Structures are given as structure tokens and as C-alpha cells.
Amino acid sequence: LGTVEAFATQLLEKFGLVPGRTAGHSFGEYTALWAAGCLTLHDLLHLSMRRGQIAARGSRDVPGAMAAVASDGAAVAEALRQISSGATVANFNSPRQTIIAGSADDIERAIAELGRLGLAARTIPVTAAFHTTAMTSAAATLAKSLSRVAFGKAKIPVSSNTTGQTYPAEADEIRTLLARHLVEPVQFEKQMRCLHSDGVRLFLEVGPGSVLTKLVRTILEKEPGVTALSVDSPG
């Protein structure tokens, strides 16, 4: 992902297309920081490798599962409280999609119980409960890798998955937020609404597929003048 997204960003620059601000979803936050000037390309690729290794190790040490639920975050969080499955919300993706995470048993039980409540859910192909406290040990290891990387000041605003707001300017605060990013939910819907309230109207997905483009269209479907496009669109 880091390689493809960096290549696509540089390709767009050749056509005079440069971002006014950046945002990412989960791992994409690293590329967003690079595109804003916080990281060198070498450090982006190094952190891509390290985060992948750490996530893989976390999957072995604390195996888990995730599932996509066809409903908004508040409804899913309330349903999880009712069924007490052990699963938690990991991604607030859109008004029509929320990702939950937990142990394999937690997720299997949650899918069945949510179905009885009228909420359709399906597993997604991952091997750990990312963006939950199950990744606490992995986040501590990641923090050590982040401490050895120099973070520069962003040339344009970078939006945070964790807070939904703009990233802080100081390097140590960036490192802290990236470590939190692994154990706290992805606030993608809040993030996109904040960008919209800041005046963003054109959203360009720079990477493989068009999943985020579809999420943005769903989140901001009632807002006039919003355009969401992806660089990797068949046809």
C-alpha cells in the first residue's frame, strides 16, 4: 500500500494535481503524512515494513477477527452493549458500515446475535483485532520504531483517523498519535465530516480500489457540491 500510494501521488504531481490537505484510512494515514511532507519516502517505506511486521506479529500473539456491520456506529455500539459479545467497534466507516473486532469467538457470536437484532454482518479477511486494545503490545513496539524516525512539519494539514481533527505539528505528538492509532477506533466518518466543514469539496482516493470513494459518497451524500473520485477505477 505504501509503495502504490506513493507512486500514485507522484504520478498525479506530473499532471499538476497536488493535495490541499491529506487524510488516510488505517495504514493510509502514513502515506497521508508523507504526502504532506512529514516523512521522507525512505522513512515511509521503512515504517510501512515495520508496521507490517509488527501487525503480523500481533496477529500471531493475539489472534483475532473483524466483521463489517451494515449500520451506523452508534446503532452498532448500542447493539454490542445489548448482546455483550466481547466485540468492540474498530472502524466508524460510514452511516451504513461499521467494523467490529474481537477474538474469533467474539466475532462469530456477535454476527449471530446482531443478525437476530436485524443487523447484517459479515467477516472480513484479517487475522487480528486491529484498532482495539488487543493491539496494545504491538502499539508499544511500534512506538519504539516511531521514536527512531524524524518527523518534519507538515506543509499542508493532515487529518487524523483517531481524532477526526488535524494532526498536531510537533514530532513527539505525531508519534504519540500514530501509536494510539493502532489501538483506538478509526473515526473515518467524523474525519470526512470535519474535512467537509473545513471547506473540502473534492475528495480523491489515491491508491488501489475505490472503497474509500464509496464511503465518502455515502457519508456526504446529502451535501451539495461534493465530488469523490478514485484513481483506480475500471474503465
VEXKETOR-402334 format. One record per residue: x, y, z of N, C-alpha, C in turn; residue in one letter. Coordinates in steps of 0.02 Angstrom, whole numbers, plus 50000, padded with zeros to 5 digits. Layout:
BEGIN
XYZXYZXYZA...
END
This chain:
BEGIN
500424993950000500005000050000500435006350000L500955006350041501385012250044501705013649977G501945008449944502275009249879501785011649826T501205008449822500715010249771500445017349782V500305019049844500015025649858500535031149845E501165029849862501695034849849501785035749773A501795030149737501865030549664501285034549634F500675033049656500095036449628500105043849644A500335045649704500385052749722500885056349677T501465053149666501975056149623501745056549550Q501365051649528501095051749460500615057549451L500185058649500499705064249496500075070949493L500625071349529501015077649529501255079349459E501405074249418501625075449349501085078649307K500455077949329499895081049294499675087449329F500075089649378499915095949413499385095149466G499245088949486498735087749538499075086549605L499015091449649499315090949716498775092249768V498825089049826498295089649877498325096349914P497745098649936497715104449980497745102250052G497565096050064497645092850129497585085250118R497795081450168497795074150158497455070650217T497225064550202496925060150252497035053050229A497005048350275497065041350257496575037150297G496535030850281496115026250319496565020550344H496615019850409497055014850440497775015850416S498085010850383498775011650363498875017850319F498365019750280498425025450234498625031950268G498545032150335498745038150372499495039550364E499895034250357500615035150348500765038550281Y500425036250229500535039450164500285046650165T499745047950201499495054750207500015059250239A500345056750291500865060750324501465061850277L501645056750239502185057550190501995062750137W501395062250109501175066850056501155074050081A501065074950146501055081750175501755084250193A502265080050184502945082150198503215080450266G502845076450305503075074650372503605069150371C503605065150318504065059450313504425059650246L505045057150245505375055950181505095049550151T505205048550087504965042350055505315036250086L505955036950101506315031450133505995029550199H505825034650240505525033250306504815030550299D504445032850248503775030050237503835022550222L504285020650178504345013650159504615009450217L505075012450256505345008950315504785007750366H504375012850380503825012050428503285007350401L503185007350335502715002550305502924995450321S503584994150312503844987550327503784985950402M503994990550445503984989250517503264988250542R502804992550519502114991850543501824985150519R501994983050458501764976650433502024970850475G502674971150492502974965950533502654965750602Q502554971650631502264972050699501544969550699I501164971450647500474969150643500444961550634A500904958850593500914951550582501084947950647A501564950650684501754947650748501164948050797R500824953750796500234954550839499694949550822G499624948050758499124943050737499284936150765S499934934550770500124928050797500054927850873R500264933350905500254933550978499544934251007D499134938350974498454939450998497984938850937V497864932750913497444931950853496734934550865P496454937250813495774939950819495424940050752G494854943450750494454943650690494084950250686A493814951850628493424957950618492834956350573M492324960550577491724959650535491444966450518A491144966850459490804972950436490054972350451A489784977450483489074977650500488744983150460V488184981550429487834986250385487394991050426A487704995350464487335000350503487825005650528S487555010950558487975016350583488295014450650D488815018250668489205016550727488815016650791G488385021650800488005022150863487545016150872A487205014150818486755008450822487135001950836A487715001250805488104995150816488384995050887V488635000650911488905000950979488364999251030A487765001751020487215000251065487024992951062E487014990051001486854983050994487374978651028A488014980551023488544976651055488464976851131L488244982451157488124982851229487564978151250R487054977651208486484973251224486674965951223Q487084963951176487224956751168487834954551209I488244959351232488834957751274489264952151243S489444953051180489814947951144490564948051156S490824953651182491544954551188491844958251130G491474959051076491714962851018491644970251031A492064974250998492024981551004492054984750935T491854991050931491884994650867492614996450853V492844994950792493524996450771493555001950718A493055002250674493035007350621492345010350616N492295016850624491675020450609491735022850537F491545018550490491695019850420491195024450385N490555023450396490035027450363489375026150398S488845029850380488195028550410487915021650394P488225018250345487985011650327488505006150333R489065007750366489565002450377489975003950440Q489994999050485490394999350545490774992850552T491414993250569491824987250577491904985650651I491794979350668491884977150737492474972350741I492764971650800493354967350808493344963950876A493694958350880493744954550942494064947850928G494014943250974494254936450961493814933250908S494044927750879493654924250828492974922050857A492984919650919492354917650951491894923550963D492194929150985491794935250996491434937350932D491804937350876491524939650813490994934750787I491124928350793490624923350771489974924250811E490044925150877489454926050919489104932650903R489494937950891489204944450876488814944350811A489094941050760488744940750695488064937450703I488044931950741487404928350752486914932650791A487154935850845486704939750888486474946150852E486924949350816486734955350779486204953650726L486284947850695485784945650645485094945050676G485064942650738484414942150772484114949050786R484544953950790484314960850801484174964550735L484254960950680484124963950615484704967650584G485314966550611485914969750584486334964650547L486384965350481486774960650441487524961950452A487904956550460488624957050470488974951350434A489594952750413489994947550379490714948350400R491074942850404491784943150423492184946250367T492754949350385493214951950335493884948350346I494284947650292494884943250296495484946550331P495474946650397496044948950436496174943750491V496754944350525496934939350574497044942350644T496834948650653496914951850719496364956950728A496264959050791495764964150807496094970950805A496234973350745496564979750737496134985450763F496464990850785496134996850811495714995350873H495964990650914495674989250979496244988251029T496064987551092496574986751145496954980151139T496704975551097497074969251085497754970651054A497844976551024498474978250992498924982451037M498794982551102499184986651149499924985051147T500094978751149500804976851147501114978751081S500754977751026501004979650960501114987250956A500674991150987500744998350986501365000651023A501524997251078502124998851116502754997551074A502744991951037503304990350993503364995450936T502784997350909502775002250855503045008950880L502875010850941503115017250969503875017550969A504205011850982504935011750982505205013050911K504885010150861505095011450792504965018650772S504405021350793504245028350778504735033150810L504995031350868505465035750903506115036650866S506265032050820506895032350783506815035650714R506215038250700506075041450636505985048950646V506285052850602506205060150606505555062250570A505145065950605504525068650576504605076150567F504505078450505504545085550491503865088850500G503855095350494503225099050499502825098350434K502185097250440501765096350381501715102850341A501755102150275501685108050231500945109650219K500525104650227499795105450221499475101650279I498855103250297498535099650353498435092150338P498545088150390498425080950386497875079250436V497375075650412496805073850455496935067150490S496755066750553496885060850594496295056150596S496425049650584495925044350593495685043850664N496135045350711495995044050782495555049450813T495695055750795495325061350824494815064350776T494915063350712494495066550662494715073650647G495185076150685495425083050678496115083150645Q496385089150637497045089950606497595087450652T498095084350622498675081950660499035087650695Y499315086350754499725091450787500365092650748P500705098150763501305100050725501935096850752A501975095650817502585093350848502705085850834E503345084050822503525077250804503325072150858A503445073850921503275069150975502515068050979D502135073150965501405072450966501165068150907E501505068750850501335064550793501475057250810I502055055950840502225049050859501715046150908R501525050150957501035047851006500375046050974T500155050350927499515049150894499535043050849L500105041850817500175035850775500175029450816L500455029750876500435023850919499725022650943A499365027950961498665027250981498245024550924R498435026350864498065024550803497955016950798H498425013150823498385005750817497895002750867L497735006350921497315003450974496645006950982V496535012350945495915016050951495515015650885E494855016450888494455015750827494625020850773P494545018750711494605023150654493965027350649V494045033850654493465038450652493395041350582Q493305037050532493305039450463492715043950448F492125042150473491535046350459491615053350489E491825053650552491945060050584492475064050546K492995060650525493545063750489493295067050425Q492895063550386492645066250323492165072050335M491755071650386491295077150401491685083350424R492225082250461492645087950482492985091150422C493225087150375493535089850315493025093850275L492415091250270491895094750234491735101450268H491695101450334491555107650370492115112750363S492725110250348493295114650336493315117250264D492835115150223492795117750155493005113050100G493205106950117493415102150066492805099750027V492855099949961492305097649918492515092349868R493165091849853493415086849807493845081849845L493635075549845493995070149879494265065349827F494925064349827495245060049777495595054249813L495365048249799495665042249830496285040349790E496865040649822497495039449789497775032749813V497605027449777497815020849797497405015549762G497475009249781497115003949746496375003749765P495955002549715495235001749728494875008249738G494235007549756493815013549765493375012849827S493585008949876493185007849936493075014449973V493605018449981493535024750019493115029749981L493165029749915492745034149875492005032849888T491825026449890491125024649903490915026649974K491375025950022491215028050091491095035550094L491525039450061491445046750062490785048750030V490615045549975489975047149942489385045649988R489435040250026488905038450073488875043550131T489445045250158489475049850216489195056650197I489375059150138489205066050119488675066250064L488265061050059487775060650005487265066250007E487135069150065486645074450070486945081450063K487595081650055487945088150050488025090049976E487805096049956487875098149886488595099849868P488755098749805489405100949779489995096549797G489865090649823490415086149842490565081249785V491195080549768491405075649717491925071049748T491825064449740492305059449765492505055149705A493165054649693493425050949636493995046449660L494135041149621494695036749636495135036249574S495795035449585496255034849528496235027849499V495985023049536495975016049514495265013749501D494975016549448494275014949430494265011249364S494005005149363493955001449300493585005449247P493855005749186493535009449132493665016849132G
END
